[in-house]
Amino acid sequence: MSLIHPTAIIDSSAQIGEGTSIGPYSVIGANVEIGDHCEIGPHVVISGPTKMGSGNKIYQFASVGEDPQDKKFSGENTWLEMGDNNIIREYVTIHRGTENDRSLTKVGSENLFLAHSHIAHDCIVGNHVIFSNNASIAGHVTVGDYAILGGFALVHQFCYVGSHTFLGMGSASTQDVPDYMIAAGAPSQPKGVNIEGLKRRDFTTSDIRLIRDAYKLLYRSQLGLEEALERIVQLEDVKGVLVPMIETLRSSERGIIR
């Protein structure tokens, strides 16, 4: 049974899952689908088309699924999709996609978005990601699994932030951040491998050593990018731990932080 406060405004087309609660003065718009056992706090606005899974908790004054902040947007039918068990704190803003890209903003599962953080249009955010207070990503950004963005960290549009990365407080990333890296500064610069994060996620000692060897080739060897990439490919073994980094280096359109 859903628990909906009498002051909440729910559009007739919205679908509310079993056991989901909606707090006072929240507004659930048209074409919104909320899964089972979600907690929607007071004064939350969820606009559609938006579809979210189960177990999500959204705190007061968050805005989810609103129109993109893009002057080219003129009311096209675009979407926000969100997975399960995300925590969205106060004043977080997450916007739908635009027709100029994939018409979709997509957020995975088990993420934590702290107060005032922002996910712009057409972004893809993976799983187990943390945005600290006021961390913001511009449009068309991709953030890999287990990435952590420190307080006030900023990411330029069309950038890639790799899996298991850590962006330091107040950093400003204007190019791609390869997987497993620590980046800090404005503009962001590589500061090493996120060793503590990798240990917490049960990467083996040999895996971490291999990643560190790849980092040294990329940032400490004075090799050009293409030559460093060739050497990193030679390091790769059957485990595939370096595959995400290699794919980032091969596919980067904005270039990587250096």
Phi and psi restraints in degrees (value plus and minus 20) as a CYANA .aco file:
   2 SER   PHI    -101.3   -61.3
   2 SER   PSI     126.0   166.0
   3 LEU   PHI    -134.0   -94.0
   3 LEU   PSI      82.4   122.4
   4 ILE   PHI    -135.6   -95.6
   4 ILE   PSI     101.9   141.9
   5 HIS   PHI     -85.0   -45.0
   5 HIS   PSI     122.5   162.5
   6 PRO   PHI     -82.8   -42.8
   6 PRO   PSI     -40.1    -0.1
   7 THR   PHI    -106.6   -66.6
   7 THR   PSI     -28.8    11.2
   8 ALA   PHI     -90.2   -50.2
   8 ALA   PSI     126.8   166.8
   9 ILE   PHI    -131.4   -91.4
   9 ILE   PSI      97.4   137.4
  10 ILE   PHI    -139.5   -99.5
  10 ILE   PSI     100.9   140.9
  11 ASP   PHI     -83.8   -43.8
  11 ASP   PSI     127.6   167.6
  12 SER   PHI     -84.6   -44.6
  12 SER   PSI     -42.8    -2.8
  13 SER   PHI    -107.5   -67.5
  13 SER   PSI     -28.9    11.1
  14 ALA   PHI     -90.3   -50.3
  14 ALA   PSI     125.8   165.8
  15 GLN   PHI    -134.9   -94.9
  15 GLN   PSI     102.4   142.4
  16 ILE   PHI    -133.3   -93.3
  16 ILE   PSI     106.3   146.3
  17 GLY   PHI     -94.3   -54.3
  17 GLY   PSI     147.4   187.4
  18 GLU   PHI     -83.5   -43.5
  18 GLU   PSI     112.1   152.1
  19 GLY   PHI      56.9    96.9
  19 GLY   PSI     -11.3    28.7
  20 THR   PHI    -105.7   -65.7
  20 THR   PSI     117.9   157.9
  21 SER   PHI    -132.1   -92.1
  21 SER   PSI     123.8   163.8
  22 ILE   PHI    -149.5  -109.5
  22 ILE   PSI     103.2   143.2
  23 GLY   PHI    -102.1   -62.1
  23 GLY   PSI     159.1   199.1
  24 PRO   PHI     -79.2   -39.2
  24 PRO   PSI     117.8   157.8
  25 TYR   PHI      44.5    84.5
  25 TYR   PSI      -7.0    33.0
  26 SER   PHI     -96.7   -56.7
  26 SER   PSI     132.2   172.2
  27 VAL   PHI    -143.1  -103.1
  27 VAL   PSI     100.4   140.4
  28 ILE   PHI    -131.5   -91.5
  28 ILE   PSI      94.2   134.2
  29 GLY   PHI    -103.9   -63.9
  29 GLY   PSI    -191.6  -151.6
  30 ALA   PHI     -88.9   -48.9
  30 ALA   PSI     126.6   166.6
  31 ASN   PHI      39.9    79.9
  31 ASN   PSI      18.3    58.3
  32 VAL   PHI    -127.6   -87.6
  32 VAL   PSI     112.8   152.8
  33 GLU   PHI    -143.1  -103.1
  33 GLU   PSI      98.3   138.3
  34 ILE   PHI    -133.9   -93.9
  34 ILE   PSI     108.6   148.6
  35 GLY   PHI     -93.8   -53.8
  35 GLY   PSI    -191.5  -151.5
  36 ASP   PHI     -93.3   -53.3
  36 ASP   PSI     129.1   169.1
  37 HIS   PHI      36.9    76.9
  37 HIS   PSI      15.6    55.6
  38 CYS   PHI    -108.5   -68.5
  38 CYS   PSI     135.4   175.4
  39 GLU   PHI    -140.1  -100.1
  39 GLU   PSI      90.3   130.3
  40 ILE   PHI    -125.6   -85.6
  40 ILE   PSI      94.8   134.8
  41 GLY   PHI     -94.4   -54.4
  41 GLY   PSI    -190.6  -150.6
  42 PRO   PHI     -95.4   -55.4
  42 PRO   PSI     130.4   170.4
  43 HIS   PHI      39.3    79.3
  43 HIS   PSI      13.5    53.5
  44 VAL   PHI    -115.8   -75.8
  44 VAL   PSI     121.4   161.4
  45 VAL   PHI    -137.4   -97.4
  45 VAL   PSI     102.7   142.7
  46 ILE   PHI    -140.8  -100.8
  46 ILE   PSI      95.3   135.3
  47 SER   PHI    -124.7   -84.7
  47 SER   PSI     141.6   181.6
  48 GLY   PHI    -144.6  -104.6
  48 GLY   PSI     153.4   193.4
  49 PRO   PHI     -93.6   -53.6
  49 PRO   PSI     104.1   144.1
  50 THR   PHI    -158.1  -118.1
  50 THR   PSI     116.8   156.8
  51 LYS   PHI    -150.9  -110.9
  51 LYS   PSI     103.5   143.5
  52 MET   PHI    -146.5  -106.5
  52 MET   PSI     131.9   171.9
  53 GLY   PHI    -101.4   -61.4
  53 GLY   PSI    -170.4  -130.4
  54 SER   PHI    -118.6   -78.6
  54 SER   PSI     138.3   178.3
  55 GLY   PHI      53.2    93.2
  55 GLY   PSI      -7.4    32.6
  56 ASN   PHI     -98.9   -58.9
  56 ASN   PSI     124.5   164.5
  57 LYS   PHI    -144.8  -104.8
  57 LYS   PSI     100.8   140.8
  58 ILE   PHI    -139.1   -99.1
  58 ILE   PSI     103.6   143.6
  59 TYR   PHI    -107.5   -67.5
  59 TYR   PSI     152.7   192.7
  60 GLN   PHI     -78.9   -38.9
  60 GLN   PSI     124.4   164.4
  61 PHE   PHI      51.4    91.4
  61 PHE   PSI      -8.6    31.4
  62 ALA   PHI     -96.6   -56.6
  62 ALA   PSI     131.3   171.3
  63 SER   PHI    -144.7  -104.7
  63 SER   PSI      96.3   136.3
  64 VAL   PHI    -144.2  -104.2
  64 VAL   PSI     108.2   148.2
  65 GLY   PHI      61.9   101.9
  65 GLY   PSI       0.0    40.0
  66 GLU   PHI     -98.0   -58.0
  66 GLU   PSI     147.6   187.6
  67 ASP   PHI     -74.9   -34.9
  67 ASP   PSI     125.0   165.0
  68 PRO   PHI     -86.7   -46.7
  68 PRO   PSI     129.2   169.2
  69 GLN   PHI    -106.6   -66.6
  69 GLN   PSI      54.8    94.8
  70 ASP   PHI    -163.3  -123.3
  70 ASP   PSI     101.9   141.9
  71 LYS   PHI     -82.6   -42.6
  71 LYS   PSI     -41.8    -1.8
  72 LYS   PHI     -98.4   -58.4
  72 LYS   PSI     -34.8     5.2
  73 PHE   PHI     -93.9   -53.9
  73 PHE   PSI     110.1   150.1
  74 SER   PHI    -155.1  -115.1
  74 SER   PSI      21.0    61.0
  75 GLY   PHI      70.1   110.1
  75 GLY   PSI      -5.3    34.7
  76 GLU   PHI     -82.5   -42.5
  76 GLU   PSI     140.9   180.9
  77 ASN   PHI    -103.2   -63.2
  77 ASN   PSI      78.0   118.0
  78 THR   PHI    -144.2  -104.2
  78 THR   PSI     148.4   188.4
  79 TRP   PHI    -150.7  -110.7
  79 TRP   PSI     140.2   180.2
  80 LEU   PHI    -146.3  -106.3
  80 LEU   PSI     110.2   150.2
  81 GLU   PHI    -140.8  -100.8
  81 GLU   PSI     117.0   157.0
  82 MET   PHI    -156.6  -116.6
  82 MET   PSI     123.1   163.1
  83 GLY   PHI    -103.2   -63.2
  83 GLY   PSI    -158.8  -118.8
  84 ASP   PHI    -132.1   -92.1
  84 ASP   PSI     133.5   173.5
  85 ASN   PHI      38.9    78.9
  85 ASN   PSI      16.4    56.4
  86 ASN   PHI    -108.1   -68.1
  86 ASN   PSI     128.3   168.3
  87 ILE   PHI    -134.0   -94.0
  87 ILE   PSI     101.9   141.9
  88 ILE   PHI    -139.9   -99.9
  88 ILE   PSI      92.1   132.1
  89 ARG   PHI    -106.9   -66.9
  89 ARG   PSI    -192.7  -152.7
  90 GLU   PHI     -80.5   -40.5
  90 GLU   PSI     117.8   157.8
  91 TYR   PHI      44.6    84.6
  91 TYR   PSI      -3.8    36.2
  92 VAL   PHI     -88.7   -48.7
  92 VAL   PSI     122.5   162.5
  93 THR   PHI    -144.5  -104.5
  93 THR   PSI     109.6   149.6
  94 ILE   PHI    -152.2  -112.2
  94 ILE   PSI     102.5   142.5
  95 HIS   PHI    -129.2   -89.2
  95 HIS   PSI     133.8   173.8
  96 ARG   PHI     -91.7   -51.7
  96 ARG   PSI     153.7   193.7
  97 GLY   PHI     -99.8   -59.8
  97 GLY   PSI    -195.2  -155.2
  98 THR   PHI    -150.7  -110.7
  98 THR   PSI     138.4   178.4
  99 GLU   PHI     -85.8   -45.8
  99 GLU   PSI     -40.9    -0.9
 100 ASN   PHI     -90.2   -50.2
 100 ASN   PSI     -32.5     7.5
 101 ASP   PHI    -145.1  -105.1
 101 ASP   PSI    -142.7  -102.7
 102 ARG   PHI    -117.6   -77.6
 102 ARG   PSI     -15.3    24.7
 103 SER   PHI      43.0    83.0
 103 SER   PSI       0.4    40.4
 104 LEU   PHI    -165.5  -125.5
 104 LEU   PSI     113.2   153.2
 105 THR   PHI    -124.3   -84.3
 105 THR   PSI     113.3   153.3
 106 LYS   PHI    -150.4  -110.4
 106 LYS   PSI     106.5   146.5
 107 VAL   PHI    -140.7  -100.7
 107 VAL   PSI     112.6   152.6
 108 GLY   PHI     -98.8   -58.8
 108 GLY   PSI    -158.4  -118.4
 109 SER   PHI    -145.4  -105.4
 109 SER   PSI     138.8   178.8
 110 GLU   PHI      42.9    82.9
 110 GLU   PSI      12.9    52.9
 111 ASN   PHI    -118.0   -78.0
 111 ASN   PSI     137.8   177.8
 112 LEU   PHI    -147.0  -107.0
 112 LEU   PSI      97.3   137.3
 113 PHE   PHI    -134.2   -94.2
 113 PHE   PSI      89.5   129.5
 114 LEU   PHI     -99.8   -59.8
 114 LEU   PSI     151.9   191.9
 115 ALA   PHI     -73.8   -33.8
 115 ALA   PSI     117.6   157.6
 116 HIS   PHI      50.0    90.0
 116 HIS   PSI     -11.2    28.8
 117 SER   PHI     -95.7   -55.7
 117 SER   PSI     140.6   180.6
 118 HIS   PHI    -159.4  -119.4
 118 HIS   PSI     113.5   153.5
 119 ILE   PHI    -140.0  -100.0
 119 ILE   PSI      94.9   134.9
 120 ALA   PHI    -103.6   -63.6
 120 ALA   PSI    -198.3  -158.3
 121 HIS   PHI     -84.2   -44.2
 121 HIS   PSI     126.1   166.1
 122 ASP   PHI      46.1    86.1
 122 ASP   PSI      -1.1    38.9
 123 CYS   PHI    -104.1   -64.1
 123 CYS   PSI     134.3   174.3
 124 ILE   PHI    -142.6  -102.6
 124 ILE   PSI      99.8   139.8
 125 VAL   PHI    -137.2   -97.2
 125 VAL   PSI     110.1   150.1
 126 GLY   PHI     -97.1   -57.1
 126 GLY   PSI    -160.6  -120.6
 127 ASN   PHI    -135.2   -95.2
 127 ASN   PSI     131.2   171.2
 128 HIS   PHI      40.5    80.5
 128 HIS   PSI      13.4    53.4
 129 VAL   PHI    -113.1   -73.1
 129 VAL   PSI     128.0   168.0
 130 ILE   PHI    -143.0  -103.0
 130 ILE   PSI     104.9   144.9
 131 PHE   PHI    -125.2   -85.2
 131 PHE   PSI      96.0   136.0
 132 SER   PHI     -94.9   -54.9
 132 SER   PSI     154.9   194.9
 133 ASN   PHI     -72.8   -32.8
 133 ASN   PSI     110.8   150.8
 134 ASN   PHI      48.3    88.3
 134 ASN   PSI     -12.2    27.8
 135 ALA   PHI     -85.9   -45.9
 135 ALA   PSI     118.8   158.8
 136 SER   PHI    -161.8  -121.8
 136 SER   PSI     117.6   157.6
 137 ILE   PHI    -139.4   -99.4
 137 ILE   PSI     114.0   154.0
 138 ALA   PHI     -97.4   -57.4
 138 ALA   PSI    -199.4  -159.4
 139 GLY   PHI     -82.4   -42.4
 139 GLY   PSI     129.7   169.7
 140 HIS   PHI      48.9    88.9
 140 HIS   PSI       2.4    42.4
 141 VAL   PHI    -111.2   -71.2
 141 VAL   PSI     123.6   163.6
 142 THR   PHI    -134.5   -94.5
 142 THR   PSI     111.3   151.3
 143 VAL   PHI    -141.5  -101.5
 143 VAL   PSI     103.5   143.5
 144 GLY   PHI     -98.1   -58.1
 144 GLY   PSI     152.4   192.4
 145 ASP   PHI     -80.3   -40.3
 145 ASP   PSI     124.4   164.4
 146 TYR   PHI      44.3    84.3
 146 TYR   PSI      -6.0    34.0
 147 ALA   PHI     -91.6   -51.6
 147 ALA   PSI     128.6   168.6
 148 ILE   PHI    -146.2  -106.2
 148 ILE   PSI     105.9   145.9
 149 LEU   PHI    -126.9   -86.9
 149 LEU   PSI     100.1   140.1
 150 GLY   PHI     -88.9   -48.9
 150 GLY   PSI     152.0   192.0
 151 GLY   PHI     -76.6   -36.6
 151 GLY   PSI     113.3   153.3
 152 PHE   PHI      44.2    84.2
 152 PHE   PSI      -5.1    34.9
 153 ALA   PHI     -88.4   -48.4
 153 ALA   PSI     120.3   160.3
 154 LEU   PHI    -144.7  -104.7
 154 LEU   PSI     124.3   164.3
 155 VAL   PHI    -149.6  -109.6
 155 VAL   PSI     106.9   146.9
 156 HIS   PHI     -88.4   -48.4
 156 HIS   PSI     132.7   172.7
 157 GLN   PHI     -80.2   -40.2
 157 GLN   PSI     128.6   168.6
 158 PHE   PHI      49.8    89.8
 158 PHE   PSI      -8.9    31.1
 159 CYS   PHI    -107.5   -67.5
 159 CYS   PSI     141.4   181.4
 160 TYR   PHI    -137.0   -97.0
 160 TYR   PSI     110.5   150.5
 161 VAL   PHI    -133.0   -93.0
 161 VAL   PSI      94.9   134.9
 162 GLY   PHI     -90.4   -50.4
 162 GLY   PSI     146.2   186.2
 163 SER   PHI     -84.1   -44.1
 163 SER   PSI     125.0   165.0
 164 HIS   PHI      42.6    82.6
 164 HIS   PSI       4.6    44.6
 165 THR   PHI    -110.2   -70.2
 165 THR   PSI     143.7   183.7
 166 PHE   PHI    -153.7  -113.7
 166 PHE   PSI      99.0   139.0
 167 LEU   PHI    -121.0   -81.0
 167 LEU   PSI     103.5   143.5
 168 GLY   PHI     -89.3   -49.3
 168 GLY   PSI     142.8   182.8
 169 MET   PHI     -75.0   -35.0
 169 MET   PSI     110.5   150.5
 170 GLY   PHI      52.0    92.0
 170 GLY   PSI      -8.6    31.4
 171 SER   PHI     -92.4   -52.4
 171 SER   PSI     137.3   177.3
 172 ALA   PHI    -154.5  -114.5
 172 ALA   PSI      82.0   122.0
 173 SER   PHI    -113.7   -73.7
 173 SER   PSI      95.3   135.3
 174 THR   PHI    -127.7   -87.7
 174 THR   PSI     -21.5    18.5
 175 GLN   PHI    -156.2  -116.2
 175 GLN   PSI     153.5   193.5
 176 ASP   PHI     -87.0   -47.0
 176 ASP   PSI     124.1   164.1
 177 VAL   PHI    -129.4   -89.4
 177 VAL   PSI      90.2   130.2
 178 PRO   PHI     -80.1   -40.1
 178 PRO   PSI     135.6   175.6
 179 ASP   PHI     -76.4   -36.4
 179 ASP   PSI     126.1   166.1
 180 TYR   PHI      58.3    98.3
 180 TYR   PSI     -17.7    22.3
 181 MET   PHI    -109.0   -69.0
 181 MET   PSI     136.3   176.3
 182 ILE   PHI    -122.7   -82.7
 182 ILE   PSI     110.5   150.5
 183 ALA   PHI    -148.4  -108.4
 183 ALA   PSI     123.4   163.4
 184 ALA   PHI    -173.2  -133.2
 184 ALA   PSI     141.2   181.2
 185 GLY   PHI      79.0   119.0
 185 GLY   PSI     151.3   191.3
 186 ALA   PHI    -155.5  -115.5
 186 ALA   PSI      82.3   122.3
 187 PRO   PHI     -92.7   -52.7
 187 PRO   PSI     138.0   178.0
 188 SER   PHI     -84.1   -44.1
 188 SER   PSI     122.7   162.7
 189 GLN   PHI    -150.3  -110.3
 189 GLN   PSI     132.2   172.2
 190 PRO   PHI     -89.0   -49.0
 190 PRO   PSI     115.0   155.0
 191 LYS   PHI    -140.2  -100.2
 191 LYS   PSI     -16.1    23.9
 192 GLY   PHI     113.3   153.3
 192 GLY   PSI    -193.0  -153.0
 193 VAL   PHI    -113.2   -73.2
 193 VAL   PSI     121.8   161.8
 194 ASN   PHI     -96.7   -56.7
 194 ASN   PSI      48.1    88.1
 195 ILE   PHI     -83.7   -43.7
 195 ILE   PSI     -65.5   -25.5
 196 GLU   PHI     -82.3   -42.3
 196 GLU   PSI     -61.1   -21.1
 197 GLY   PHI     -81.9   -41.9
 197 GLY   PSI     -61.3   -21.3
 198 LEU   PHI     -86.3   -46.3
 198 LEU   PSI     -59.3   -19.3
 199 LYS   PHI     -82.5   -42.5
 199 LYS   PSI     -61.6   -21.6
 200 ARG   PHI     -84.6   -44.6
 200 ARG   PSI     -43.3    -3.3
 201 ARG   PHI    -123.9   -83.9
 201 ARG   PSI       0.8    40.8
 202 ASP   PHI      46.5    86.5
 202 ASP   PSI       9.7    49.7
 203 PHE   PHI     -89.5   -49.5
 203 PHE   PSI     120.1   160.1
 204 THR   PHI     -96.0   -56.0
 204 THR   PSI     144.1   184.1
 205 THR   PHI     -79.1   -39.1
 205 THR   PSI     -59.9   -19.9
 206 SER   PHI     -87.9   -47.9
 206 SER   PSI     -56.7   -16.7
 207 ASP   PHI     -81.6   -41.6
 207 ASP   PSI     -67.4   -27.4
 208 ILE   PHI     -84.6   -44.6
 208 ILE   PSI     -59.4   -19.4
 209 ARG   PHI     -81.3   -41.3
 209 ARG   PSI     -61.3   -21.3
 210 LEU   PHI     -84.1   -44.1
 210 LEU   PSI     -61.8   -21.8
 211 ILE   PHI     -84.4   -44.4
 211 ILE   PSI     -60.7   -20.7
 212 ARG   PHI     -84.7   -44.7
 212 ARG   PSI     -58.3   -18.3
 213 ASP   PHI     -82.8   -42.8
 213 ASP   PSI     -60.8   -20.8
 214 ALA   PHI     -84.9   -44.9
 214 ALA   PSI     -61.0   -21.0
 215 TYR   PHI     -80.7   -40.7
 215 TYR   PSI     -62.7   -22.7
 216 LYS   PHI     -83.4   -43.4
 216 LYS   PSI     -59.5   -19.5
 217 LEU   PHI     -84.8   -44.8
 217 LEU   PSI     -58.2   -18.2
 218 LEU   PHI     -96.7   -56.7
 218 LEU   PSI     -57.5   -17.5
 219 TYR   PHI    -141.6  -101.6
 219 TYR   PSI     -31.0     9.0
 220 ARG   PHI    -141.8  -101.8
 220 ARG   PSI     -26.0    14.0
 221 SER   PHI    -113.0   -73.0
 221 SER   PSI     -31.0     9.0
 222 GLN   PHI      44.3    84.3
 222 GLN   PSI      -1.4    38.6
 223 LEU   PHI     -98.7   -58.7
 223 LEU   PSI     132.2   172.2
 224 GLY   PHI     -87.2   -47.2
 224 GLY   PSI     142.5   182.5
 225 LEU   PHI     -79.6   -39.6
 225 LEU   PSI     -65.2   -25.2
 226 GLU   PHI     -84.7   -44.7
 226 GLU   PSI     -62.2   -22.2
 227 GLU   PHI     -88.0   -48.0
 227 GLU   PSI     -60.2   -20.2
 228 ALA   PHI     -82.0   -42.0
 228 ALA   PSI     -60.6   -20.6
 229 LEU   PHI     -81.7   -41.7
 229 LEU   PSI     -62.8   -22.8
 230 GLU   PHI     -79.0   -39.0
 230 GLU   PSI     -62.6   -22.6
 231 ARG   PHI     -88.3   -48.3
 231 ARG   PSI     -57.2   -17.2
 232 ILE   PHI     -85.8   -45.8
 232 ILE   PSI     -60.2   -20.2
 233 VAL   PHI     -79.5   -39.5
 233 VAL   PSI     -57.4   -17.4
 234 GLN   PHI     -87.1   -47.1
 234 GLN   PSI     -46.2    -6.2
 235 LEU   PHI     -93.4   -53.4
 235 LEU   PSI     -47.3    -7.3
 236 GLU   PHI     -78.5   -38.5
 236 GLU   PSI     121.1   161.1
 237 ASP   PHI    -142.1  -102.1
 237 ASP   PSI    -192.2  -152.2
 238 VAL   PHI     -87.3   -47.3
 238 VAL   PSI     -36.0     4.0
 239 LYS   PHI     -89.2   -49.2
 239 LYS   PSI     -50.6   -10.6
 240 GLY   PHI      58.2    98.2
 240 GLY   PSI      -2.6    37.4
 241 VAL   PHI     -85.9   -45.9
 241 VAL   PSI     -46.9    -6.9
 242 LEU   PHI    -110.8   -70.8
 242 LEU   PSI     -24.8    15.2
 243 VAL   PHI     -76.3   -36.3
 243 VAL   PSI     -66.3   -26.3
 244 PRO   PHI     -78.8   -38.8
 244 PRO   PSI     -62.0   -22.0
 245 MET   PHI     -84.6   -44.6
 245 MET   PSI     -63.8   -23.8
 246 ILE   PHI     -81.5   -41.5
 246 ILE   PSI     -63.1   -23.1
 247 GLU   PHI     -85.0   -45.0
 247 GLU   PSI     -57.1   -17.1
 248 THR   PHI     -82.2   -42.2
 248 THR   PSI     -66.0   -26.0
 249 LEU   PHI     -84.2   -44.2
 249 LEU   PSI     -55.5   -15.5
 250 ARG   PHI     -95.4   -55.4
 250 ARG   PSI     -54.7   -14.7
 251 SER   PHI    -120.1   -80.1
 251 SER   PSI     -26.4    13.6
 252 SER   PHI     -80.4   -40.4
 252 SER   PSI     108.9   148.9
 253 GLU   PHI    -119.6   -79.6
 253 GLU   PSI     -49.5    -9.5
 254 ARG   PHI    -110.1   -70.1
 254 ARG   PSI     -28.5    11.5
 255 GLY   PHI      65.2   105.2
 255 GLY   PSI     141.7   181.7
 256 ILE   PHI    -121.5   -81.5
 256 ILE   PSI     139.1   179.1
 257 ILE   PHI     -82.2   -42.2
 257 ILE   PSI     122.2   162.2
